[in-house]
Amino acid sequence: MGPVAARQERTPLEALRLPKKLDEEPGAADLVRQLAARARPLWPGGEQSAARAELTPALEAVLKAAFAAGRIVRGMESAERVLAAEERGLAHVDRKTGVARGQRVSRLLVLADDGSERFYREVDWLLRRHAPRVLALRITADQRRLGELLFGADQVARLLLVEHKEGVAAVLLALAAQWSEEGRTGR
């Protein structure tokens, strides 16, 4: 993967700004704190963290809806290409308008839980490169379960990029509901 041309500073999860759509949503006020509390380094020497979450039926449903809406990119290489193209486009708009955008999360990497250390190192690099607009979520599912969920029998997916802020907001709201329920039931 070569050197990072525009290496970003690490953004603590507590400082994340979520998509605007979540600003007014009930149950989402505590979400940043919950994300930070559930975050673990991607690999033992990693700089970036990912929140851990169960793959619940509600989370499955929002991922399926994002896939049906064409808002899911499958795999590391495809995600890298999409994020790089978006980065170039955003930089162009910033230069053209002379106004820098606000720094909010607008993309989400959904990671299977059975990747190699090398895979998580690559994710770490991708997160550093595209911080703070990209957030990672490591779910309790292996690549086969994640692949079969969206792509059919005998398919694998180690990484999914939710590439639209509407889809990202839906996933984050499903997590907020999941974690709120866990808090009520004491799980």
C-alpha positions in Angstrom: 0.0 0.0 0.0 2.6 2.8 -0.2 3.0 5.8 2.0 0.0 7.8 3.0 0.1 11.1 1.1 -2.3 13.0 3.3 -2.2 11.2 6.6 -5.0 12.4 8.9 -4.7 12.9 12.6 -6.4 10.2 14.7 -9.8 11.4 15.7 -10.8 10.1 19.2 -14.2 8.3 18.9 -15.6 10.7 21.6 -14.9 13.6 19.2 -16.8 12.2 16.2 -19.5 14.2 14.6 -22.2 11.9 13.3 -24.3 12.5 10.2 -26.6 15.5 10.6 -29.7 13.3 10.3 -28.8 11.9 13.7 -28.6 15.3 15.5 -32.4 15.3 16.2 -33.0 11.5 16.6 -34.1 10.3 20.0 -31.8 7.6 21.3 -28.9 8.8 19.3 -27.6 11.4 21.8 -25.7 8.7 23.7 -24.4 7.0 20.5 -21.0 8.5 20.4 -20.3 7.5 24.0 -21.5 4.0 23.3 -19.3 3.8 20.2 -16.3 4.9 22.2 -17.1 2.5 25.0 -17.3 -0.5 22.6 -14.2 0.5 20.6 -11.2 -1.8 20.5 -8.0 -1.5 18.4 -8.3 -3.2 15.1 -5.1 -5.2 15.7 -2.6 -5.3 18.7 -0.4 -2.5 17.3 -3.1 -0.6 15.6 -3.7 3.2 15.8 -7.4 3.0 14.9 -10.3 1.4 16.7 -13.6 -0.1 15.7 -16.7 -0.4 17.9 -17.8 -4.0 18.4 -21.5 -4.9 17.9 -23.7 -8.0 17.6 -25.2 -8.8 14.1 -28.8 -8.6 15.3 -31.9 -9.0 13.1 -32.3 -5.2 13.1 -28.8 -4.6 12.0 -29.2 -7.3 9.3 -32.3 -5.5 8.1 -30.7 -2.1 7.7 -27.7 -3.7 5.9 -30.0 -5.4 3.5 -31.9 -2.2 2.9 -28.7 -0.3 2.2 -27.7 -3.1 -0.2 -31.0 -3.0 -2.0 -30.6 0.8 -2.3 -27.2 0.4 -3.9 -25.4 1.8 -1.0 -23.0 -1.1 -0.2 -19.6 -1.6 -1.7 -18.0 -5.0 -1.1 -14.3 -5.6 -0.4 -11.2 -3.7 0.5 -10.0 -2.7 -3.0 -13.5 -1.5 -4.1 -13.8 0.5 -0.8 -10.4 2.1 -1.3 -11.3 3.1 -4.9 -14.6 4.6 -3.9 -13.2 6.5 -0.9 -10.2 7.9 -2.9 -12.5 9.1 -5.7 -14.8 10.8 -3.1 -11.8 12.3 -1.4 -10.6 13.8 -4.7 -14.1 15.2 -5.4 -14.5 16.7 -2.0 -11.1 18.3 -2.2 -12.0 19.8 -5.6 -15.3 21.2 -4.3 -13.4 22.7 -1.3 -10.8 24.4 -3.6 -13.5 25.6 -6.0 -15.7 27.1 -3.3 -13.0 28.2 -1.0 -15.0 26.8 1.9 -14.0 23.7 3.8 -16.7 21.2 4.7 -17.6 20.2 8.2 -15.9 17.0 9.3 -18.7 14.5 9.9 -18.9 10.7 9.6 -20.5 9.9 6.2 -19.2 6.5 5.5 -19.1 3.3 7.5 -16.9 0.2 7.2 -18.6 -2.9 8.4 -16.0 -5.6 9.2 -16.3 -9.3 9.7 -14.8 -10.6 12.9 -12.5 -13.2 11.4 -10.0 -11.2 9.3 -6.2 -11.7 9.5 -3.9 -9.2 11.2 -2.8 -8.0 7.7 -6.5 -7.3 6.8 -7.0 -5.2 10.0 -3.7 -3.4 9.3 -5.1 -2.4 5.9 -8.3 -1.2 7.5 -6.3 0.8 10.0 -4.5 2.5 7.1 -7.8 3.2 5.3 -9.3 4.8 8.5 -6.2 7.0 9.0 -6.4 8.1 5.4 -10.0 9.0 5.4 -10.6 10.2 9.0 -12.9 11.6 10.3 -15.5 10.9 7.6 -15.1 7.1 7.8 -16.0 5.1 10.9 -15.5 1.3 11.4 -17.8 -1.2 13.0 -16.6 -4.8 13.7 -19.5 -7.1 14.0 -19.8 -10.5 15.6 -20.0 -12.4 12.3 -17.5 -14.2 10.2 -17.0 -13.3 6.5 -19.2 -16.2 5.4 -22.2 -15.1 7.4 -21.7 -11.5 6.3 -21.3 -12.5 2.7 -24.3 -14.8 2.7 -26.5 -12.1 4.3 -26.2 -9.8 1.2 -24.7 -11.8 -1.6 -26.2 -15.3 -1.3 -25.1 -18.8 -0.4 -21.4 -19.6 -0.4 -20.5 -15.9 -0.7 -18.0 -14.1 1.6 -17.5 -10.5 2.5 -14.9 -9.4 5.0 -15.5 -5.7 4.5 -18.6 -3.7 3.5 -18.5 0.0 2.9 -21.9 1.7 3.6 -21.3 4.6 1.2 -24.3 7.0 1.7 -25.0 9.0 4.8 -28.6 7.8 4.8 -27.4 4.2 5.0 -24.8 5.1 7.6 -27.5 6.9 9.7 -29.8 3.8 9.5 -27.0 1.5 10.7 -26.1 3.8 13.5 -29.7 4.2 14.6 -30.0 0.4 14.7 -26.9 0.3 16.9 -28.3 2.9 19.2 -31.5 0.9 19.6 -29.6 -2.3 20.1 -27.4 -0.8 22.8 -30.3 1.0 24.5 -32.1 -2.3 24.7 -29.0 -4.0 26.2 -28.9 -1.2 28.8 -32.5 -1.8 29.7 -32.2 -5.6 30.0 -28.7 -5.5 31.6 -27.1 -7.7 28.9 
